[in-house]
């Protein structure tokens, strides 16, 4: 993409590319698509006066090379260690990228704005715990559970939320964290349902399994494969399948012991 004018000064080349990659990193970490990351970085580089920008992005790495009007190339890379889903922050970063393209925002102001977005808080801990209780409880009832199943499933969902939050704060591997949570969920489903007439630990486990199954990642992997992002699609597909197997094994382990 060739810009209409050259907004960038020679001494700001590296800082401008750094700001563009930082925006792409934020988009990816908050749940944006790989194609959106590449397109955003290219558009931001164009707005800053680069005559060309080549961007390669997968779920773990962003590599970007931008070319100045003097045909000098600048390359920067970024390692992505965490990807989540925060659509409020994602929307704010998307708005920021549009402002950059429209107003040619100074790179330092862009980085400051990204820090402000990162510092924004999430929902209160009790509210998130309540949601984690309602979701598995709803699935348990959907699959035929009774009132006792609903209550136990909601209680286990709250406990697993606390456990998952602690593991995330301790920076545990996502796969290992999911395996531990699923093992704890299977254990609690069978223990808490003992001695309660009509209580079905399988339905309780199914309700909590639905919280950990990476359905969004699996769907996105199929979309990436269909749109030509083969490498990203295969990586996400492999991650989602391995995660699903780990979760299933964790919940099933204690169920087999109680048969």
N, C-alpha and C positions, 0 to 999 in steps of 0.2 A: 504493500500500500504506500503510495506516495503522498505526503502531506501537501496542503496548499501553501504552507509557508514553513520556514525553518525557525521554530520557536526556541530550540535548545542552544545553549552556549556550549562551547567546546569543553570548558572545565566542569560542566554539569552532566556530561555524558553518562558516567558511571552511576551517579546518584539518580538520574532519571530512569535508567534501566533497573536499578535496584528497587525503586518505588514501583515500577510496573510489575516486576516479579513478586514483590511483596503483596500487591493487590491480588495477583493470581494465586499466591499461596493461601491468602485468606479465603478466597472463593472456594478453593479445594478443601480446606480444613473445615469450612462451615457447611459442606455438603453439595457444592456446585459440581457441574459436570466438567470432565476433562476438556471437551470441545469449547465450553464457555471460558475456561481458563486460558486456552490458547488464543481464542478470539479477543478476549479482553486485553491481554498483554500486547498483542499485535496492534490493536486500536490505540492503546495508550502510547505505545512507542511511536506510532504515526503522528499522534497529536503533539508529541514532544519534538518532532522534526526528524526522526530517523527515516531514512529512505527505504529501509526494509527491516523486517524482524522475522526471524525464523525461530519458532517455538516448538519444543517437544515436551509433552507432559504425559506422565502416567501417575498412578495414585501415590507413588512414593517419591517422585522426582520431577522437578521442572528445570529444563535447560533452555536458555534463551540467548540467541545471538542477534545483536542489533547493529546496523550499519549506518554510519554518519554520512553527511553530505560529501565528506572527503574520502569515502569508501574505506574508512577505518572500522574494523569489527571489534565489538565489545561483547564478551560472553560471560554470563553469570548462571550459576546453577543453585538450586535450592532443594534440600532434602526434607521430605514431608514425613513426620513421625506420627502424626495423629490426624484422623479424619472423623468428624462427627456430623451431626445434623442440628444446626441452629439456624433456622430459616429467617429469624428476625435479623440476626447479624449478617446473614447472606444477602438479604434484601438491602441492608445498609451499604454493604460493600459494592453491590451492583450499582446502587445510586451514586456512590463515590466514583466508580469507574466512568459513569456517564458524565459526571461533572468534570472530571479530568479531561475527557475528550472534548467537552464543550468549552471549558474555560482555561485549559492548559495550566492546571493548578501546579504550583511550585512543589517539587518533590518532597521537600521537608514538611510542607503542610499535609501532603498525602500521608506520609509516615506518621505524623502526629494524629491525624484523623483515624488511621488504622489502630493506633494504640487506644484511642478513645472507644472505638467499637469493641476492641478486645476486652476492655475494662467493664463493659456493660454487664450487669448481673443477669442471672437467669431467674427462673421462678423460685420462690422460697422452698427450702428443703421439705417442709411438711406438705406443701402443695404437690411437689413431685412425688413424694412418698404415697400420697393419696391416689395419684394417677397410676402409679405402679401397682397399687392394690386394686383399683377399679378395672384395669385392663384385663389381667388374668382372671379375675372374678367373672367378668362379662363373658369371656371365652368359655369358661367352665360351664356357665349356665347355657350358653349357646350350644354346646355339645351334649347337653342333657343332664347336667349336674343339678343337685337339689340345694336347699338353703344351707345345709351343713357344708357341702362342697364349696359353695360360694364364699362362705365366711373363711374357711381354711385357706382357700386359694388366694383370697385377698390378703390374709395375714402373711402367707408365704411370700407373696409379691412384695410386700413392704420390707420383709426381712432381706430378701434378695436385693432389693434396691440399696439398702444400707451396706450390704456386703459388696455389691458392685461399686458403689461410691468409694468405699475404702480401698478397694483394689485399684481403682482408677487413680486415686490420690497417691498410691504407692507406686504408680507407673508399672503395673504388671502388664505382661503381654496380653493382648486382647483375646487370643485363643485360649490361653491358660486361665484368664479371668472368666471367660464363658464356661469353660470346663468345670471350674470350681463352683461357680454359681449353679450350674445344672446339677452337679453332684449334691450340693446342699439342698436344692429344690426337690430332687428325687427322694432324698433322705427325709426331709420334713413332711413331704406329702404322705409318705407311708407311716411315719411315726405319729403325726398328729391325727391321722384318721383311724388309728387303732382303737378299738372298743366303741366306736360310734356306729350305730346301726344305720345302714343305707348309705354310708359314706364310701365314695369311690375314689381311691388314690390315683387311678389312671386318669380320670377326668380332671382332677386337681393338677396333675402333672402336665396334661395337655394344655390347660389354661396358661400355665407359667412358661411352657415351652414356646408359646406363640410370641412372648415378649422378646425372646433371645434369638429366634430364627431370623437370619439376615435377609428378609424378603426384599427390602429396598435395594440392597447391594446386588442381589441376584437379578432383579428386574433391570437395574441400570447396566449390568454386564451384558445382558441380551441386547439392550438398546445400543450400547457401544459397539458390539459386534455387527449389528445391522447398519450402523452409520459409518463403518469403516475404521473405527478405532480398535483394531484387532488386538493389539498388545494389551491395552487397558481392559478390554472386554474379557480376555482370557485370564488376566490376573485377578480381576474382580470375581469372575466365575469360580476360579479355583479357591479363592478366599472364602466365598460364601458357601461352597459345598463342604469345605473342610470344617468351617464353623458349624454348619448344620449337623454334620456327623458328630462333632464333639459334643454339641448340646444334646443330641439324641442319645448318645452313649451315656452321658452323665445322668440324665433322668431315668434311663432304663436300667442302670447298674443296680440301684437299690430295689427297683421293682422286681427284678429277677431274684434277688435275695429273699424277698417276702412272699414269693409264690409258693 
